Amino acid sequence: MIRRSLAAVALLMASPLLSPTTALAQASTDKPTPATPMEVNTYGVMSIATFCEARAQSIDFSKSLAVALAGQLHVIYGKHGGLLPGSSTPLPEKQFLNNAGFMIVGGALKFCPKSVPAAEKERFEKAAASLKSTKK
């Protein structure tokens, strides 16, 4: 009941942002600007929260991750043309999905660790250890 009320309030407050004229104004920019580090962080945190909520609603791991990634992908490529901080060319979507998926699982292990299956946690930890050893 509380979630529904919060969702209704959020939609009501966001309604000016959802109007077609606002969406068209944003879509009409000729040259997308790279996302700022703060925007990338915000989109990432929102994706982690989406993932954690989906898992709390008993949605399976893969579907939860796909939904969380979709939100982040659409804003990065729709609003910023795939341009990340310091880049002049768009990041390939496959590379973005791999990196963002890794970050979402890592964030979920901090914020909702019970939502990450043991096998996925182990896979993440191996990948993280591999990245640490290549950075040295």
Secondary structure, DSSP 4 states (H G I P E B T S, - for coil): -HHHHHHHHHHHHHGGGGSHHHHHHHHT-SSPPPPPHHHHHHHHHHHHHHHHHHHHTT--HHHHHHHHHHHHHHHHHHHSTT--TT-SSPPPHHHHHHHHHHHHHHHHHHH-GGGS-HHHHHHHHHHHHHHHHHH-
